[in-house]
Amino acid sequence: SGFFIILRNKSKEFAKDIVFLCRKLKHNGVESALINQLLRCGTSVGANVHEAQYAQGKKDFISKLEIALKEASETGYWLELLHRTKYIDDQSFKALSSKCTSLRAMLITSCRTSKEDMK
């Protein structure tokens, strides 16, 4: 559906933003453990959404989206932590946090709709 295509594109764009942020954080000497956590979960959102389109049935599709939702939630945590520790400035944090929240909302909607379609 059109909604899923938008979700897929937004999650891929978000992953790209996370990669660029992590590259900048690395250049600025941020602890690699923090960068690796953010990079892993921030790019995993889009990877799971992408995988969902090739799911083997509705249950698998929902499972992939639920994993993406968990990863988006974790990404939000790492972004907030890096912001609170002054590694990410207000402007970057607000922009990425907003995108992350938007993705979570879309994933929640997709999961809910898919579960209702199964009934």
NUFI-139216 format. One record per residue (C-alpha): x, y, z; residue number from 1. Coordinates in Angstrom, 2 decimals, decimal comma, m for minus. Layout:
<rs>
+---------+---------+---------+-----+
:      xx :      yy :      zz : num :
+---------+---------+---------+-----+
:       X :       Y :       Z : NUM :
...
+---------+---------+---------+-----+
</rs>
This chain:
<rs>
+---------+---------+---------+-----+
:      xx :      yy :      zz : num :
+---------+---------+---------+-----+
:    0,00 :    0,00 :    0,00 :   1 :
:    0,97 :    3,65 :   m0,29 :   2 :
:    1,25 :    3,94 :    3,50 :   3 :
:    3,79 :    1,11 :    3,62 :   4 :
:    5,87 :    2,67 :    0,82 :   5 :
:    5,98 :    5,93 :    2,79 :   6 :
:    6,98 :    4,02 :    5,94 :   7 :
:    9,71 :    2,16 :    4,03 :   8 :
:   11,10 :    5,38 :    2,53 :   9 :
:   10,97 :    7,30 :    5,83 :  10 :
:   12,70 :    4,50 :    7,71 :  11 :
:   15,45 :    4,32 :    5,07 :  12 :
:   15,93 :    8,09 :    5,18 :  13 :
:   16,07 :    7,92 :    8,99 :  14 :
:   18,75 :    5,21 :    8,79 :  15 :
:   20,78 :    7,46 :    6,51 :  16 :
:   20,46 :   10,34 :    9,01 :  17 :
:   21,62 :    8,04 :   11,81 :  18 :
:   24,66 :    6,92 :    9,80 :  19 :
:   25,63 :   10,55 :    9,15 :  20 :
:   25,12 :   11,45 :   12,83 :  21 :
:   27,22 :    8,49 :   13,98 :  22 :
:   29,97 :    9,44 :   11,54 :  23 :
:   29,97 :   12,96 :   13,02 :  24 :
:   29,93 :   11,63 :   16,60 :  25 :
:   32,87 :    9,34 :   15,85 :  26 :
:   34,78 :   12,28 :   14,37 :  27 :
:   34,03 :   14,23 :   17,58 :  28 :
:   35,49 :   11,46 :   19,76 :  29 :
:   32,27 :   10,13 :   21,30 :  30 :
:   32,61 :    6,73 :   23,00 :  31 :
:   32,36 :    4,04 :   20,33 :  32 :
:   30,05 :    1,90 :   22,51 :  33 :
:   27,41 :    4,65 :   22,41 :  34 :
:   27,82 :    5,20 :   18,68 :  35 :
:   27,58 :    1,47 :   17,97 :  36 :
:   24,34 :    1,15 :   19,96 :  37 :
:   22,73 :    4,07 :   18,13 :  38 :
:   23,99 :    2,89 :   14,74 :  39 :
:   22,72 :   m0,66 :   15,30 :  40 :
:   19,18 :    0,17 :   16,40 :  41 :
:   18,77 :    3,29 :   14,23 :  42 :
:   19,53 :    1,40 :   11,03 :  43 :
:   17,67 :   m1,73 :   12,17 :  44 :
:   14,32 :    0,09 :   11,97 :  45 :
:   14,54 :    0,43 :    8,20 :  46 :
:   16,06 :   m3,02 :    7,76 :  47 :
:   13,11 :   m4,66 :    9,53 :  48 :
:   10,56 :   m2,58 :    7,63 :  49 :
:   12,30 :   m3,61 :    4,41 :  50 :
:   12,24 :   m7,28 :    5,49 :  51 :
:    8,53 :   m7,01 :    6,33 :  52 :
:    7,65 :   m6,47 :    2,69 :  53 :
:    8,91 :   m9,99 :    1,97 :  54 :
:    7,28 :  m11,55 :    5,02 :  55 :
:    5,90 :  m15,06 :    4,88 :  56 :
:    2,33 :  m14,22 :    5,83 :  57 :
:    0,61 :  m11,69 :    8,05 :  58 :
:    2,08 :  m12,95 :   11,37 :  59 :
:    5,64 :  m12,65 :   10,05 :  60 :
:    4,83 :   m9,19 :    8,63 :  61 :
:    3,53 :   m8,00 :   12,02 :  62 :
:    6,51 :   m9,56 :   13,80 :  63 :
:    8,98 :   m7,63 :   11,62 :  64 :
:    7,09 :   m4,38 :   12,19 :  65 :
:    7,01 :   m4,99 :   15,95 :  66 :
:   10,78 :   m5,53 :   15,93 :  67 :
:   11,16 :   m2,27 :   13,97 :  68 :
:    9,01 :   m0,54 :   16,60 :  69 :
:   11,21 :   m1,84 :   19,44 :  70 :
:   14,32 :   m0,70 :   17,58 :  71 :
:   12,78 :    2,75 :   16,99 :  72 :
:   11,98 :    2,99 :   20,69 :  73 :
:   15,57 :    2,07 :   21,59 :  74 :
:   16,88 :    4,60 :   19,06 :  75 :
:   14,83 :    7,27 :   20,83 :  76 :
:   16,50 :    6,29 :   24,09 :  77 :
:   20,04 :    6,59 :   22,70 :  78 :
:   19,26 :    9,90 :   21,01 :  79 :
:   17,94 :   11,28 :   24,30 :  80 :
:   20,94 :   10,00 :   26,24 :  81 :
:   23,40 :   11,52 :   23,74 :  82 :
:   21,47 :   14,80 :   23,89 :  83 :
:   21,40 :   14,87 :   27,70 :  84 :
:   25,16 :   14,22 :   27,79 :  85 :
:   25,68 :   17,13 :   25,37 :  86 :
:   26,97 :   14,98 :   22,50 :  87 :
:   24,03 :   15,98 :   20,28 :  88 :
:   22,97 :   19,62 :   20,00 :  89 :
:   19,34 :   20,71 :   20,49 :  90 :
:   18,63 :   21,24 :   16,80 :  91 :
:   19,92 :   17,81 :   15,69 :  92 :
:   18,19 :   16,11 :   18,59 :  93 :
:   14,82 :   17,74 :   17,90 :  94 :
:   14,97 :   16,87 :   14,19 :  95 :
:   15,97 :   13,22 :   14,70 :  96 :
:   13,72 :   12,71 :   17,70 :  97 :
:   10,78 :   14,04 :   15,70 :  98 :
:   11,52 :   11,66 :   12,81 :  99 :
:   11,88 :    8,78 :   15,27 : 100 :
:    8,54 :    9,60 :   16,94 : 101 :
:    6,87 :    9,83 :   13,54 : 102 :
:    8,24 :    6,41 :   12,57 : 103 :
:    7,02 :    4,90 :   15,84 : 104 :
:    3,53 :    6,30 :   15,23 : 105 :
:    3,48 :    4,87 :   11,70 : 106 :
:    4,70 :    1,48 :   12,94 : 107 :
:    2,07 :    1,38 :   15,69 : 108 :
:   m0,62 :    2,19 :   13,10 : 109 :
:    0,68 :   m0,50 :   10,72 : 110 :
:    0,79 :   m3,14 :   13,46 : 111 :
:   m2,70 :   m2,25 :   14,67 : 112 :
:   m4,18 :   m2,25 :   11,15 : 113 :
:   m2,48 :   m5,55 :   10,25 : 114 :
:   m3,73 :   m7,22 :   13,44 : 115 :
:   m7,28 :   m6,00 :   12,79 : 116 :
:   m7,08 :   m7,36 :    9,21 : 117 :
:   m6,27 :  m10,80 :   10,64 : 118 :
:   m9,50 :  m10,99 :   12,69 : 119 :
+---------+---------+---------+-----+
</rs>
